Amino acid sequence: MTRTNDRLPRLTDDERRANLGKAMEVRHQRAELKKALKCRKATMADVLNGDEGFVAGMRVLDLIRSMPGYGSARARKLMARLGIDERRRVGGLGPRQRAKLLDAFGE
């Protein structure tokens, strides 16, 4: 891997294909997690207390919208009430924000 202008790495075709495969797998894992939350096979506590790496990059807004009964408007209102920015990702939540989120879902 060589660097161009010290900004972006220049990837070979094999590296690019490998990265695309990894990205596709992460999207698939997140989709499965969202389905599990929607069907109540998983809880917010499972997600926030788990150690799955693919969850850290997920937006909190998307996570909340995956919960039964939550759409965009209700999820945004909850995040505003909890003081969590809409652009925040799960991995960037602090311990207090995690506790508030778990409390909001009764977990």
N, C-alpha and C positions, 0 to 999 in steps of 0.2 A: 504494500500500500504506500503510494507516494503522495505527498502533499502538494497542492497547487496554491501558491500564495499564502500558505499557512492558514487557510480558512477551511476549505472542504477537502476531505480525503478523496483521492481518485481511486475508485474501486475497480477491480477486475470484474469481468462478467460473472465469474464463479462467486465472488464475494457478494456481488449485487443480488444474485439469485438466492444465495444463502440468507441474506438479510431480508429479502422479500418473503422467504419461507418462514422465517422467525416471526415477522410481523403478522403474517396470515395466521399462524398458530396462536399468537397472543389475541388477535381479534376473535378467533374461534373460542378460546377459553373465556374471554369476557362475555361473549354472547351466551355461552352455556351458563355462566354465573348469573347473568340477568334473567335467563329463563328459570333457573332454580329459585331465585328471589321472588319472581312473579308467581310461581306455583307454590311458594311457601315451603320449598324443600331445603332452603337455606335461610339464615337470618342475618340481620345486620351485624350481630355479634360474631357470627361465624366469619363474616367478611373482614371486619375490623380487627379481630383477634387472630386471624389466620396469618400464615406466613407466605402466601402465594405472591410471587414477585410481580405477576401480571396485574395485580390489583392496584399496586402503588401508582401506576401511571394513569389510572382511570379517573375521570372527573367525578367529583362528589355529586354533582348535579345528575349525571347519568346513573350513578348508583342509587340515589334516592328515587329517581323516576322509574327504576326497576322494581320498586316496592309496590305491592298491591295497593291500589287506591290513590297513587301519586302520579300526577301528570306534570307537565312543565310548570304551570302556574302554582300549583300547590307545593311543588318541590322548591321553587324559587322563594316562595313566602317562608317556608320552613328554614331555608338557608339564611334568609335575611334576619329572621327571628333569632337564630342561633349565632349570628355574627360570622358566618362563613362566606367568603367571597365565592361568587359563581364560577370563577375560573380555577378554584382550588382543586388540587388532585388529592386522592386518598393518601398517598405517601407523604404529602405535605401537611396533613392535619396534626395539630399538637394534641397532647394528652387531654387537655380540657375540651377541645373541640370534639374529640372522639367520645368523651364521656357525655357531652351534651347530645351528640347524635344518637348514642345508644339510649340515653334517657328519653329522647323524643320518640323512640320506637318501643319504649317500654322494655328494654332489655338490660 
